[in-house]
Amino acid sequence: MNETRVTAPIRVLIVDDHPIMRFGVAAIISAVPGMTVVAQAGTAADAVELFREHTPDITLMDLRLPDGSGAAAIRSIRCFAPQAKFIVLTTYDGDEDIHQALEAGARGYLIKGMPHEMLTSAIRKVHAGGRFVPAPVARALASRPRDGELSLREREVLSLLVRGRSNRDIATELSIKEATVKSHVSVILMRLNVTDRTQAVITALQRGLAHL
């Protein structure tokens, strides 16, 4: 007697702060046999809560959320669910964005606008235990300078540079001396391989070291 083996569908949580994007991705996934959307979240906090409630097989995570970063949300979830599987789905294609997401524990990285077949392929591959990093993403990651790592304080200074703050303003905001800010700026310019603040801002935005 032949028995028909029924395979449980891949259960997906979608995290994105744009409702239209969430609904569009949900429609794509729901139309694919063997996949189902179990929940949708618009914030990092909701992502953590809904993950606890539904324990999805795959979480699609945007990087920029109203209450924090997607990478931070991944880390928070992996604290209590270390085997959780994540695919980042974002508009950010900078090498630092990619590095931070993969360091946080993402197993796939997709840029919004890629063919939807790539999304479903990524879900299947990551669910099976693999990784999914398309060629454009891999090339961007490979371009990341190995000696260009910034400290947490340097990142804070760079973020304020991107917002147009002067050294004096940065010193006041971070409660440090202006001379210390100048020292940090010098190190930032060296590690980004640029010669002035404007170039540093442009490079930071391109690479995903900071965002407006």
KOLKE-863068 format. One record per residue (C-alpha): x, y, z; residue in three letters. Coordinates in steps of 0.02 Angstrom, whole numbers, padded with zeros to 5 digits, always signed. Layout:
<atoms>
XYZALA;...
</atoms>
This chain:
<atoms>
+00000+00000+00000MET;+00074+00167-00053ASN;+00074+00307+00074GLU;+00075+00488+00018THR;+00203+00588+00116ARG;+00142+00763+00157VAL;+00280+00892+00179THR;+00242+01034+00298ALA;+00251+01205+00214PRO;+00395+01323+00249ILE;+00329+01448+00375ARG;+00386+01628+00345VAL;+00386+01785+00451LEU;+00400+01949+00353ILE;+00477+02101+00439VAL;+00468+02267+00347ASP;+00406+02438+00400ASP;+00318+02471+00232HIS;+00146+02388+00228PRO;+00139+02383+00037ILE;+00307+02295+00032MET;+00251+02169+00163ARG;+00090+02131+00072PHE;+00178+02114-00094GLY;+00307+01992-00026VAL;+00170+01897+00065ALA;+00073+01880-00098ALA;+00226+01811-00188ILE;+00260+01683-00051ILE;+00078+01632-00030SER;+00067+01594-00217ALA;+00209+01467-00204VAL;+00161+01288-00159PRO;+00247+01231-00001GLY;+00264+01404+00077MET;+00153+01503+00194THR;+00163+01671+00283VAL;+00129+01651+00469VAL;+00146+01834+00521ALA;+00201+02008+00469GLN;+00293+02137+00576ALA;+00330+02321+00549GLY;+00453+02350+00692THR;+00599+02262+00774ALA;+00501+02241+00935ALA;+00355+02161+00843ASP;+00476+02048+00749ALA;+00544+01979+00914VAL;+00370+01957+00987GLU;+00296+01874+00832LEU;+00447+01760+00816PHE;+00418+01699+00994ARG;+00234+01671+00955GLU;+00251+01583+00787HIS;+00429+01512+00782THR;+00440+01527+00592PRO;+00558+01423+00486ASP;+00621+01576+00394ILE;+00617+01761+00440THR;+00633+01891+00302LEU;+00711+02043+00386MET;+00728+02222+00325ASP;+00880+02314+00393LEU;+00804+02483+00433ARG;+00657+02480+00553LEU;+00575+02624+00648PRO;+00636+02565+00818ASP;+00806+02492+00775GLY;+00907+02394+00650SER;+00862+02228+00574GLY;+01035+02163+00620ALA;+01000+02203+00803ALA;+00832+02114+00791ALA;+00919+01960+00720ILE;+01040+01961+00866ARG;+00898+01979+00991SER;+00803+01832+00919ILE;+00958+01722+00908ARG;+00986+01748+01094CYS;+00836+01636+01130PHE;+00826+01544+00962ALA;+01005+01516+00902PRO;+00951+01403+00760GLN;+00833+01533+00685ALA;+00858+01561+00499LYS;+00857+01736+00426PHE;+00861+01811+00252ILE;+00889+01999+00241VAL;+00779+02085+00112LEU;+00829+02267+00098THR;+00870+02415-00014THR;+01044+02432+00064TYR;+01184+02359-00041ASP;+01337+02433+00047GLY;+01475+02313+00097ASP;+01461+02361+00280GLU;+01272+02332+00282ASP;+01301+02158+00211ILE;+01444+02121+00331HIS;+01344+02173+00484GLN;+01192+02071+00433ALA;+01292+01913+00401LEU;+01390+01939+00562GLU;+01224+01952+00655ALA;+01174+01781+00588GLY;+01082+01806+00423ALA;+01106+01661+00302ARG;+01043+01754+00149GLY;+01048+01931+00084TYR;+00935+01999-00053LEU;+00916+02173-00125ILE;+00738+02231-00155LYS;+00707+02236-00341GLY;+00791+02069-00376MET;+00679+01943-00469PRO;+00548+01865-00356HIS;+00607+01692-00411GLU;+00769+01733-00319MET;+00670+01762-00160LEU;+00585+01593-00165THR;+00749+01507-00211SER;+00832+01591-00061ALA;+00694+01534+00056ILE;+00711+01353-00003ARG;+00901+01353+00006LYS;+00913+01433+00178VAL;+00774+01322+00245HIS;+00875+01171+00185ALA;+01024+01232+00286GLY;+01119+01325+00152GLY;+01167+01506+00122ARG;+01105+01621-00016PHE;+01218+01767-00065VAL;+01191+01821-00247PRO;+01341+01873-00351ALA;+01313+02062-00336PRO;+01302+02047-00147VAL;+01457+01935-00140ALA;+01555+02061-00246ARG;+01505+02205-00132ALA;+01557+02106+00021LEU;+01724+02059-00059ALA;+01761+02244-00086SER;+01755+02280+00101ARG;+01928+02336+00162PRO;+01995+02214+00290ARG;+02088+02350+00385ASP;+01946+02476+00383GLY;+01855+02421+00539GLU;+01792+02567+00643LEU;+01771+02564+00831SER;+01602+02599+00909LEU;+01655+02777+00955ARG;+01721+02808+00779GLU;+01554+02750+00709ARG;+01464+02871+00824GLU;+01575+03014+00765VAL;+01552+02964+00582LEU;+01364+02957+00604SER;+01365+03135+00669LEU;+01480+03191+00527LEU;+01353+03123+00405VAL;+01222+03231+00491ARG;+01329+03385+00462GLY;+01385+03412+00641ARG;+01543+03514+00675SER;+01683+03448+00786ASN;+01621+03560+00927ARG;+01443+03495+00909ASP;+01504+03315+00907ILE;+01609+03345+01062ALA;+01457+03417+01153THR;+01340+03278+01098GLU;+01460+03138+01145LEU;+01526+03225+01302SER;+01706+03216+01246ILE;+01841+03345+01210LYS;+01849+03430+01040GLU;+02029+03373+01023ALA;+01970+03195+01045THR;+01843+03219+00906VAL;+01981+03284+00791LYS;+02083+03129+00830SER;+01936+03016+00790HIS;+01904+03108+00626VAL;+02085+03085+00575SER;+02074+02898+00607VAL;+01909+02888+00512ILE;+01984+02975+00360LEU;+02132+02856+00362MET;+02027+02698+00380ARG;+01906+02752+00243LEU;+02054+02800+00133ASN;+01987+02976+00101VAL;+02062+03149+00123THR;+01920+03256+00190ASP;+01755+03253+00283ARG;+01648+03267+00127THR;+01728+03113+00051GLN;+01708+03024+00217ALA;+01521+03060+00217VAL;+01500+03002+00037ILE;+01599+02841+00069THR;+01504+02807+00230ALA;+01335+02821+00142LEU;+01391+02715-00005GLN;+01460+02576+00104ARG;+01322+02576+00233GLY;+01432+02634+00375LEU;+01302+02767+00412ALA;+01129+02815+00349HIS;+01035+02978+00335LEU;
</atoms>
